[in-house]
């Protein structure tokens, strides 16, 4: 019985690896070229070794694992992990793909980590004092992963946030936000100082790291202003300009969008930010709360190459500008403005504290799920549910019984959402599929991922109400007590909770989460207060399970945790699913949300319908 189950899992996995045939009519999307991503960890059972199955590899590819130049496995294997009982702390592991019976070149060799994480030292900046006399220090905050130098391995790009960073609703000066790039060995590539005219806080300082032009090296894009210093020390705009008012807000002066070189951090092009702030009061208040609500994300708007989307406003007017970085030039693809005409008006007031990206209508081109409104790849409004602003949303193929993808969202204003405080709607049409009462409150949190094998698809819940299946069956009037992030960590296809510095497994019988990893034991710390976010969660290397990047308590290092649990499931690296990849890139915006795949990944899943991809 056990052997039959294992062989079925391998058969499922093999059918998943042939990506190009799955959706031949769609044009392949440009993704990163990645190396094998081998990682090894010491465990009581020996050395656990795992590696990437690339989304560009043939379905029949197998693997051989070598320890110190000698093959470990008896026959080429389909799975992308193994435990070597003879593995030692100084063993060196490499992996060779086997295609049509022929071994391919070996991967780079690695030794096992002595602990369940990789420590990446960082260069903590000195603090300072603001013009109103407030001292501040720096902590590591949100991050991103991108291959900045084209070697097939990810670098980590991280935000240094001052301790006096502000929500837009709060007055007061802040220290400047800094952006660093590090290799995994701790080598710092560059530091960008956004300067005094970019206020620090979650809603001001989104950045995007992605290979936008397809040259094999990622660029970094973000909003800049007078006094921003690029990674080479060159000033953007007027060096001495200070546009802060007496309450610390920046409501005057030019605003820019800048593209930075991946390896050096040098500014390569700077253009005026779209849209300009204009009349501050026209956004809903005169002191600067609503005008400076910024979001950004990566989207394949033409179905083949990535574009950047930078946005402003979501409580009232909403404006999204799509940009292409091609041949050394930043050009505007389109602008969506909810004030433009009657057709766009239903998007006003529908934005969330984060936006998601997915191909909601199956045409191969990405759309922007801008909270309760969805903007098509063409820059026109696709639909609005009219349920207004909310703090959290998730987009994926949550319900395997339905075609396409679904959006789970929680909402803030009872006067607007009515009985739909928590709801799932069809991602293509906006049709509400099921709802739960928000009990006349602001539903501040909500998550949707597969935690219970008894119900098909994902389970969804929030800070109000019960636990609902993706198909709309109420599982319990109570909800689980974790609702911040999610991570694929252990060996099955269910997803685990990632909350503050804990990874927990749901026990349906006991109706509680049970701890798998406590990052506090290793000195890990979470970000963003009660939201308890990591610096980053993503499939950074190894097999298809996700890594978690936390900062340590004094922000002198990044701690990159990777699972050592064997799995009998074989999937292509999640980073070669373009939807998952862009949601990773967007993760640091606003109120961070975990990434989701374009296909249903969960208990009892069918072979995924992978998106066709190509590398530069």
C-alpha positions as CSV (number, residue, x, y, z in Angstrom):
1,X,0.0,0.0,0.0
2,X,2.7,2.4,0.9
3,X,4.7,1.6,-2.2
4,X,1.7,2.0,-4.4
5,X,0.9,5.4,-2.9
6,X,4.5,6.6,-3.4
7,X,4.6,5.5,-7.0
8,X,1.3,7.3,-7.7
9,X,2.8,10.5,-6.2
10,X,5.8,10.2,-8.4
11,X,3.6,9.6,-11.4
12,X,1.7,12.7,-10.6
13,X,4.9,14.6,-10.3
14,X,6.2,13.4,-13.6
15,X,3.1,14.5,-15.4
16,X,3.6,18.0,-13.8
17,X,7.1,18.6,-15.1
18,X,6.3,18.9,-18.8
19,X,5.2,22.5,-18.7
20,X,5.3,23.6,-22.4
21,X,2.5,21.3,-23.5
22,X,0.0,22.3,-20.8
23,X,-1.4,25.4,-22.4
24,X,0.1,25.6,-25.9
25,X,-2.2,28.4,-27.1
26,X,-0.8,30.8,-24.5
27,X,2.5,32.6,-25.2
28,X,5.3,31.6,-22.8
29,X,6.1,34.1,-20.1
30,X,9.6,35.3,-19.5
31,X,11.0,34.0,-16.1
32,X,14.4,33.9,-14.5
33,X,17.0,31.4,-15.4
34,X,17.8,29.6,-12.1
35,X,20.5,27.1,-11.1
36,X,19.8,23.8,-9.3
37,X,19.4,25.6,-6.0
38,X,20.9,22.7,-3.9
39,X,20.6,23.0,-0.2
40,X,21.6,20.5,2.6
41,X,20.8,20.5,6.3
42,X,22.1,18.3,9.1
43,X,19.4,16.3,10.8
44,X,19.4,13.4,13.3
45,X,18.7,11.0,10.4
46,X,21.7,12.3,8.4
47,X,22.0,15.0,5.7
48,X,18.8,16.2,4.1
49,X,19.4,17.3,0.6
50,X,16.9,19.0,-1.7
51,X,17.1,20.9,-5.1
52,X,15.0,22.5,-7.7
53,X,13.0,20.9,-10.5
54,X,13.0,23.7,-13.0
55,X,9.9,24.6,-14.9
56,X,11.8,24.4,-18.2
57,X,12.9,20.8,-17.8
58,X,11.4,17.8,-19.6
59,X,8.8,15.7,-17.7
60,X,11.1,12.6,-17.7
61,X,14.1,14.3,-16.0
62,X,15.6,12.3,-13.1
63,X,18.4,13.1,-10.7
64,X,21.6,11.7,-9.2
65,X,23.0,13.0,-6.0
66,X,26.7,13.0,-5.2
67,X,28.5,13.2,-1.9
68,X,32.1,14.1,-2.2
69,X,32.1,12.9,-5.8
70,X,30.4,9.5,-5.1
71,X,26.8,8.8,-6.1
72,X,24.5,8.4,-3.1
73,X,21.3,7.1,-4.8
74,X,21.3,3.6,-6.4
75,X,19.2,4.6,-9.5
76,X,18.3,8.0,-10.9
77,X,15.4,9.3,-8.9
78,X,12.3,11.4,-9.7
79,X,11.9,13.1,-6.3
80,X,13.8,16.3,-5.6
81,X,15.0,15.5,-2.1
82,X,16.6,12.7,-0.1
83,X,18.1,11.9,3.3
84,X,21.7,10.6,3.2
85,X,22.3,8.7,6.5
86,X,26.1,8.8,5.9
87,X,26.1,12.6,5.5
88,X,28.6,14.5,7.7
89,X,29.0,18.1,8.5
90,X,31.9,18.5,6.0
91,X,30.3,16.4,3.2
92,X,29.9,18.2,-0.1
93,X,26.7,17.5,-2.1
94,X,26.1,18.1,-5.8
95,X,23.2,17.1,-8.1
96,X,23.2,16.0,-11.7
97,X,20.1,15.9,-13.9
98,X,19.6,12.8,-16.0
99,X,17.9,13.4,-19.4
100,X,17.4,10.5,-21.8
101,X,19.8,8.4,-19.7
102,X,22.6,11.0,-20.0
103,X,23.9,12.8,-16.9
104,X,24.1,16.6,-17.3
105,X,26.8,18.8,-15.7
106,X,26.9,18.9,-11.9
107,X,25.5,21.6,-9.8
108,X,27.6,23.7,-7.5
109,X,28.5,21.7,-4.4
110,X,27.2,22.6,-0.9
111,X,27.8,21.4,2.6
112,X,25.0,20.9,5.2
113,X,23.9,23.8,7.4
114,X,24.6,23.0,11.1
115,X,21.3,24.7,12.1
116,X,17.9,25.0,10.3
117,X,18.8,28.4,8.9
118,X,21.4,30.2,6.9
119,X,22.7,33.4,8.6
120,X,23.3,36.3,6.3
121,X,25.2,39.1,8.0
122,X,24.1,42.6,7.1
123,X,25.5,46.1,7.6
124,X,23.2,47.9,10.1
125,X,23.1,51.6,9.5
126,X,23.5,54.2,12.3
127,X,20.4,55.9,13.5
128,X,19.9,59.7,13.7
129,X,17.6,62.5,15.0
130,X,14.7,64.1,13.1
131,X,14.2,67.8,12.8
132,X,11.6,67.7,15.6
133,X,14.2,66.2,18.0
134,X,13.2,62.5,17.9
135,X,16.0,59.9,17.9
136,X,15.6,56.8,15.8
137,X,17.4,53.6,15.0
138,X,17.0,51.1,12.2
139,X,15.5,47.6,11.9
140,X,15.4,45.3,9.0
141,X,11.9,45.3,7.5
142,X,10.3,44.0,4.3
143,X,12.3,42.3,1.6
144,X,12.4,40.8,-1.9
145,X,14.4,38.2,-3.8
146,X,15.8,38.7,-7.3
147,X,18.8,37.5,-9.3
148,X,20.6,40.9,-9.6
149,X,23.8,39.6,-11.1
150,X,22.6,36.9,-13.5
151,X,24.2,33.9,-11.8
152,X,21.0,31.9,-11.3
153,X,20.9,32.5,-7.5
154,X,18.8,34.9,-5.6
155,X,20.0,38.0,-3.8
156,X,18.0,39.5,-1.0
157,X,16.9,43.1,-1.2
158,X,15.8,44.5,2.1
159,X,14.3,47.7,3.5
160,X,15.9,49.4,6.5
161,X,13.0,51.1,8.3
162,X,13.6,53.8,11.0
163,X,12.0,53.2,14.4
164,X,9.9,56.4,13.9
165,X,8.3,55.2,10.6
166,X,4.7,56.3,10.4
167,X,1.3,55.2,9.2
168,X,-0.1,57.8,6.9
169,X,-2.7,58.8,9.5
170,X,0.1,59.7,12.0
171,X,1.9,63.0,12.1
172,X,5.6,63.4,12.8
173,X,9.0,63.3,11.1
174,X,10.7,60.1,10.2
175,X,14.2,59.0,9.4
176,X,15.0,58.2,5.8
177,X,14.3,54.7,4.4
178,X,17.3,52.7,3.1
179,X,17.3,49.8,0.6
180,X,20.2,47.3,0.7
181,X,21.0,44.4,-1.6
182,X,22.9,41.3,-0.3
183,X,24.3,38.1,-1.7
184,X,23.5,35.1,0.5
185,X,27.1,35.1,1.8
186,X,26.5,38.6,3.3
187,X,28.3,40.6,0.6
188,X,26.5,44.0,0.2
189,X,26.1,45.0,-3.4
190,X,24.7,48.5,-2.7
191,X,22.6,50.8,-0.5
192,X,20.0,53.3,-1.8
193,X,19.0,56.1,0.6
194,X,15.5,57.4,-0.3
195,X,16.2,60.6,1.5
196,X,14.2,63.1,3.5
197,X,11.5,63.6,0.9
198,X,10.2,60.0,1.0
199,X,8.4,59.6,4.3
200,X,9.1,56.2,6.0
201,X,6.2,53.8,6.5
202,X,4.6,50.7,5.0
203,X,2.4,52.7,2.6
204,X,5.2,55.0,1.3
205,X,8.1,52.7,0.3
206,X,7.1,49.8,-1.9
207,X,9.9,48.6,-4.2
208,X,10.0,46.1,-7.0
209,X,12.9,43.8,-7.9
210,X,12.5,41.9,-11.1
211,X,14.1,41.3,-14.5
212,X,11.9,43.7,-16.5
213,X,13.9,43.8,-19.7
214,X,14.9,40.1,-20.0
215,X,18.7,40.7,-19.9
216,X,19.1,38.0,-17.2
217,X,19.7,40.5,-14.4
218,X,17.0,42.0,-12.3
219,X,16.3,45.8,-12.0
220,X,14.9,47.5,-8.9
221,X,12.2,50.1,-9.2
222,X,10.7,52.5,-6.6
223,X,9.3,55.9,-6.0
224,X,12.0,58.5,-5.4
225,X,12.3,62.3,-4.7
226,X,14.7,65.2,-4.4
227,X,17.7,64.0,-2.4
228,X,17.4,60.3,-3.1
229,X,20.9,58.7,-3.3
230,X,21.4,55.8,-5.7
231,X,23.7,52.9,-5.0
232,X,26.7,54.7,-6.4
233,X,26.1,57.8,-4.2
234,X,24.7,59.9,-7.1
235,X,21.8,62.3,-6.1
236,X,18.5,62.3,-7.8
237,X,16.9,65.7,-8.2
238,X,17.9,68.6,-6.0
239,X,20.3,67.5,-3.3
240,X,19.5,70.1,-0.6
241,X,15.7,70.3,-1.1
242,X,13.5,69.6,1.9
243,X,9.8,69.5,1.2
244,X,8.7,68.2,4.7
245,X,6.1,70.4,6.4
246,X,5.9,71.1,10.1
247,X,4.1,67.8,10.8
248,X,6.5,65.6,8.9
249,X,4.3,65.0,5.8
250,X,5.7,65.6,2.3
251,X,2.9,67.3,0.4
252,X,5.0,69.4,-2.0
253,X,7.9,69.0,-4.3
254,X,8.6,66.7,-7.3
255,X,7.9,62.9,-7.2
256,X,9.8,60.5,-9.4
257,X,9.9,56.8,-10.4
258,X,13.4,55.5,-10.8
259,X,14.8,52.3,-12.3
260,X,18.1,51.1,-10.6
261,X,20.7,48.8,-12.0
262,X,20.6,45.4,-10.3
263,X,24.4,44.8,-9.7
264,X,25.4,48.4,-8.9
265,X,22.2,50.2,-7.7
266,X,23.0,53.0,-10.1
267,X,19.9,55.0,-11.2
268,X,19.4,54.3,-14.9
269,X,16.2,56.3,-15.7
270,X,14.0,58.6,-13.7
271,X,10.6,60.0,-14.7
272,X,7.8,61.9,-13.0
273,X,5.6,59.7,-10.8
274,X,2.1,59.0,-12.2
275,X,-0.2,60.3,-10.9
276,X,1.1,63.6,-9.4
277,X,-0.5,64.4,-6.0
278,X,-2.2,67.5,-7.4
279,X,-4.7,68.9,-4.9
280,X,-4.1,67.0,-1.7
281,X,-7.6,67.6,-0.3
282,X,-9.1,66.1,-3.5
283,X,-8.0,62.7,-2.3
284,X,-10.2,62.8,0.7
285,X,-8.4,64.8,3.4
286,X,-6.1,67.8,3.5
287,X,-3.3,66.6,5.9
288,X,-1.9,63.8,3.7
289,X,-3.4,60.5,4.8
290,X,-5.2,59.4,1.7
291,X,-3.1,61.1,-1.0
292,X,0.0,59.1,-0.2
293,X,-1.3,55.5,-0.1
294,X,1.0,53.9,-2.6
295,X,1.1,50.3,-3.9
296,X,3.1,48.5,-6.6
297,X,3.4,45.2,-8.3
298,X,4.8,43.2,-11.3
299,X,2.4,41.9,-14.0
300,X,2.7,40.3,-17.4
301,X,0.3,42.7,-19.1
302,X,1.2,41.6,-22.6
303,X,1.2,37.9,-21.7
304,X,5.0,37.5,-22.3
305,X,7.1,40.1,-20.5
306,X,6.8,41.7,-17.1
307,X,5.7,45.3,-16.5
308,X,5.7,47.4,-13.4
309,X,2.4,48.8,-12.0
310,X,2.7,51.7,-9.5
311,X,-0.5,53.0,-7.9
312,X,-1.8,55.8,-5.7
313,X,-5.0,55.9,-3.7
314,X,-7.6,53.4,-2.6
315,X,-10.0,55.0,-0.1
316,X,-11.3,57.4,-2.7
317,X,-9.7,58.0,-6.1
318,X,-7.5,55.1,-7.4
319,X,-4.9,55.6,-10.1
320,X,-2.7,52.8,-11.5
321,X,0.1,53.4,-14.0
322,X,1.7,50.6,-15.9
323,X,5.4,50.9,-17.0
324,X,7.7,49.0,-19.3
325,X,11.5,48.9,-18.9
326,X,12.8,48.1,-22.4
327,X,16.1,48.9,-24.2
328,X,17.2,51.3,-21.4
329,X,14.0,53.3,-21.5
330,X,11.1,53.6,-19.1
331,X,7.8,54.0,-21.0
332,X,4.2,54.2,-19.9
333,X,1.9,51.4,-21.1
334,X,-1.3,52.8,-19.7
335,X,-2.9,54.7,-16.9
336,X,-6.2,53.7,-15.1
337,X,-7.9,56.5,-13.2
338,X,-11.2,56.0,-11.4
339,X,-11.9,59.7,-12.0
340,X,-11.4,59.4,-15.8
341,X,-15.0,58.5,-16.8
342,X,-18.2,56.8,-15.8
343,X,-16.9,53.3,-16.8
344,X,-13.9,53.6,-14.4
345,X,-15.8,55.2,-11.5
346,X,-16.9,52.0,-9.8
347,X,-13.2,51.4,-8.8
348,X,-13.2,54.4,-6.5
349,X,-13.0,53.4,-2.9
350,X,-12.5,49.7,-3.7
351,X,-8.7,49.5,-3.1
352,X,-7.1,47.4,-0.4
353,X,-3.8,47.8,1.5
354,X,-2.2,45.4,-1.1
355,X,-3.1,44.4,-4.6
356,X,-2.7,41.0,-6.2
357,X,-1.9,39.9,-9.7
358,X,-3.3,37.0,-11.6
359,X,-4.6,36.1,-15.0
360,X,-8.3,36.1,-13.9
361,X,-9.9,35.5,-17.3
362,X,-7.5,32.9,-18.8
363,X,-6.3,35.0,-21.7
364,X,-2.7,34.7,-20.8
365,X,-2.4,38.3,-19.7
366,X,-2.2,39.4,-16.0
367,X,-4.9,41.5,-14.4
368,X,-4.7,43.6,-11.3
369,X,-7.0,42.6,-8.4
370,X,-7.1,46.1,-6.8
371,X,-9.0,45.1,-3.7
372,X,-12.7,44.9,-4.5
373,X,-12.2,46.0,-8.1
374,X,-10.2,44.3,-10.8
375,X,-8.4,46.1,-13.6
376,X,-7.9,44.2,-16.8
377,X,-4.5,43.8,-18.5
378,X,-5.6,46.5,-20.9
379,X,-6.0,49.1,-18.2
380,X,-9.7,49.1,-18.2
381,X,-12.1,48.2,-15.3
382,X,-13.1,44.6,-15.5
383,X,-15.5,44.7,-12.6
384,X,-16.1,46.0,-9.1
385,X,-17.9,44.1,-6.4
386,X,-18.8,47.4,-4.7
387,X,-17.9,46.0,-1.3
388,X,-15.2,48.6,-0.7
389,X,-11.8,48.7,1.0
390,X,-10.3,45.9,3.0
391,X,-7.1,45.0,4.7
392,X,-6.4,41.6,3.1
393,X,-7.1,39.6,0.0
394,X,-5.9,36.3,-1.6
395,X,-6.1,35.1,-5.2
396,X,-5.6,31.5,-6.4
397,X,-7.4,28.4,-7.6
398,X,-8.7,27.8,-4.1
399,X,-11.8,25.7,-5.1
400,X,-10.8,22.7,-7.3
401,X,-14.5,22.1,-8.1
402,X,-14.6,25.4,-10.0
403,X,-12.9,26.5,-13.2
404,X,-10.5,29.4,-12.9
405,X,-9.5,31.3,-9.8
406,X,-11.2,32.9,-6.9
407,X,-10.6,35.9,-4.7
408,X,-11.0,35.8,-0.9
409,X,-11.3,39.2,0.7
410,X,-12.2,40.8,4.0
411,X,-13.8,44.2,4.2
412,X,-13.7,47.2,6.5
413,X,-16.8,49.3,6.2
414,X,-20.2,47.7,7.3
415,X,-22.1,50.4,5.5
416,X,-20.6,49.3,2.3
417,X,-20.1,45.5,2.6
418,X,-23.5,44.7,4.2
419,X,-23.5,41.0,4.8
420,X,-20.3,40.4,2.9
421,X,-17.7,41.1,5.6
422,X,-15.7,38.1,4.4
423,X,-16.4,36.8,1.0
424,X,-15.1,34.7,-1.9
425,X,-15.9,35.9,-5.4
426,X,-15.1,34.6,-8.9
427,X,-11.9,36.2,-10.0
428,X,-13.1,36.6,-13.6
429,X,-16.6,38.1,-13.0
430,X,-16.7,39.4,-9.5
431,X,-19.7,37.2,-8.7
432,X,-19.9,36.6,-4.9
433,X,-19.8,32.8,-4.4
434,X,-20.2,32.8,-0.6
435,X,-20.1,35.2,2.3
436,X,-19.8,35.5,6.0
437,X,-21.1,38.3,8.2
438,X,-18.6,40.9,9.3
439,X,-20.8,41.4,12.4
440,X,-20.9,45.2,11.8
441,X,-17.1,45.5,12.4
442,X,-13.9,46.2,10.5
443,X,-12.7,42.7,9.6
444,X,-9.0,43.4,9.9
445,X,-7.4,40.0,8.9
446,X,-8.2,37.1,6.7
447,X,-6.3,34.2,5.1
448,X,-7.2,31.4,2.7
449,X,-5.1,28.2,2.4
450,X,-5.5,24.4,2.6
451,X,-5.3,23.2,6.2
452,X,-7.9,20.4,6.4
453,X,-7.8,17.3,4.1
454,X,-11.5,16.6,4.8
455,X,-12.7,19.5,2.7
456,X,-11.7,20.0,-1.0
457,X,-9.6,23.0,-1.7
458,X,-8.5,25.8,0.7
459,X,-10.1,26.8,3.9
460,X,-10.7,30.5,4.6
461,X,-11.2,32.6,7.7
462,X,-10.6,35.9,9.3
463,X,-10.6,37.8,12.5
464,X,-14.4,37.7,12.6
465,X,-16.7,34.7,12.0
466,X,-16.1,31.0,11.4
467,X,-14.1,28.7,9.3
468,X,-15.3,28.2,5.7
469,X,-14.3,25.7,3.0
470,X,-13.5,27.0,-0.5
471,X,-16.8,25.5,-1.7
472,X,-18.8,27.5,0.8
473,X,-19.4,24.9,3.5
474,X,-19.3,26.3,7.1
475,X,-16.8,24.0,8.9
476,X,-17.1,25.7,12.3
477,X,-18.6,28.8,13.8
478,X,-15.2,29.4,15.3
479,X,-12.1,30.4,13.4
480,X,-8.5,29.4,13.9
481,X,-6.4,31.8,16.0
482,X,-3.6,32.3,13.3
483,X,-4.4,34.6,10.4
484,X,-1.2,36.4,9.2
485,X,0.8,34.4,6.7
486,X,1.1,30.9,5.2
487,X,3.9,28.6,4.1
488,X,4.3,25.2,2.5
489,X,6.8,23.6,5.0
490,X,6.3,19.9,5.9
491,X,6.1,16.9,3.6
492,X,2.4,16.9,2.6
493,X,0.5,19.2,0.3
494,X,-1.4,21.1,3.0
495,X,-0.1,24.6,3.9
496,X,1.0,25.7,7.3
497,X,0.5,28.9,9.3
498,X,3.4,31.4,9.3
499,X,2.6,33.8,12.1
500,X,5.2,36.1,13.8
501,X,8.1,33.7,14.3
502,X,6.2,30.4,14.4
503,X,5.3,27.8,11.8
504,X,2.3,25.8,12.9
505,X,0.4,22.8,11.6
506,X,-3.4,22.7,11.8
507,X,-4.9,19.8,13.8
508,X,-8.5,19.5,12.6
509,X,-9.5,17.0,15.3
510,X,-8.2,19.2,18.1
511,X,-9.2,22.4,16.2
512,X,-5.9,24.1,17.0
513,X,-2.5,24.9,15.5
514,X,0.5,22.8,16.7
515,X,4.0,24.1,16.5
516,X,6.5,22.8,13.9
517,X,9.2,25.5,14.2
518,X,9.7,28.3,16.8
519,X,12.0,30.9,15.3
520,X,12.3,32.6,18.7
521,X,14.5,29.7,19.8
522,X,17.0,30.8,17.2
523,X,16.7,34.6,17.8
524,X,14.3,35.4,15.0
525,X,12.0,38.4,15.1
526,X,9.0,39.4,13.1
527,X,8.1,42.7,11.4
528,X,5.2,45.2,11.2
529,X,3.8,44.9,14.7
530,X,0.6,42.8,15.1
531,X,0.8,41.7,11.5
532,X,3.8,39.5,12.4
533,X,5.3,39.3,8.9
534,X,8.6,37.8,8.0
535,X,11.1,39.8,5.9
536,X,10.1,37.5,3.0
537,X,8.6,34.1,2.4
538,X,9.2,32.4,-1.0
539,X,10.6,29.2,-2.7
540,X,14.1,30.5,-2.7
541,X,16.0,27.3,-3.3
542,X,15.7,23.5,-2.7
543,X,12.6,21.7,-3.7
544,X,9.1,23.3,-4.0
545,X,8.7,24.0,-0.3
546,X,9.1,27.6,0.8
547,X,11.8,29.3,2.7
548,X,11.2,31.9,5.4
549,X,13.4,34.9,5.9
550,X,13.3,36.5,9.4
551,X,15.6,39.2,10.8
552,X,17.4,38.5,14.1
553,X,16.4,40.5,17.1
554,X,19.0,43.2,16.8
555,X,18.8,43.4,13.0
556,X,22.4,42.4,12.4
557,X,21.6,39.4,10.3
558,X,18.9,37.8,8.1
559,X,18.0,34.2,9.1
560,X,16.9,32.2,6.1
561,X,15.0,29.0,7.3
562,X,14.5,26.0,5.1
563,X,12.6,22.8,5.8
564,X,14.4,19.5,6.5
565,X,11.2,17.4,6.2
566,X,11.3,14.8,3.4
567,X,8.4,14.9,0.9
568,X,7.1,12.3,-1.5
569,X,5.7,15.0,-3.8
570,X,7.5,16.4,-6.8
571,X,6.6,19.9,-8.1
572,X,8.5,22.4,-10.2
573,X,9.9,25.3,-8.3
574,X,7.1,27.6,-7.4
575,X,9.2,30.5,-8.6
576,X,8.7,29.2,-12.2
577,X,4.9,29.7,-11.8
578,X,4.7,33.3,-13.0
579,X,1.7,34.1,-10.8
580,X,3.4,32.9,-7.7
581,X,6.6,34.7,-8.7
582,X,4.9,38.1,-9.2
583,X,3.0,37.8,-5.9
584,X,6.4,37.2,-4.2
585,X,7.7,40.4,-5.9
586,X,4.6,42.3,-4.7
587,X,4.8,40.9,-1.2
588,X,6.5,43.9,0.4
589,X,3.8,46.4,-0.6
590,X,1.4,47.8,2.0
591,X,0.1,45.1,4.3
592,X,2.2,42.1,3.1
593,X,0.3,39.1,1.9
594,X,1.6,35.5,1.2
595,X,2.0,34.3,-2.4
596,X,-0.3,31.8,-4.1
597,X,0.1,29.6,-7.2
598,X,-1.9,29.9,-10.4
599,X,-3.1,26.3,-9.9
600,X,-4.6,24.5,-6.9
601,X,-1.8,23.3,-4.7
602,X,-3.2,21.3,-1.9
603,X,-4.4,17.9,-0.6
604,X,-5.7,15.6,-3.3
605,X,-4.6,18.0,-6.0
606,X,-4.8,17.1,-9.7
607,X,-1.7,17.5,-11.8
608,X,-1.1,21.2,-12.2
609,X,-1.9,23.1,-15.3
610,X,1.4,24.9,-15.5
611,X,1.8,28.1,-17.4
612,X,4.2,28.0,-20.4
613,X,7.4,29.8,-19.6
614,X,10.8,30.7,-21.2
615,X,14.0,32.0,-19.8
616,X,15.8,35.0,-21.4
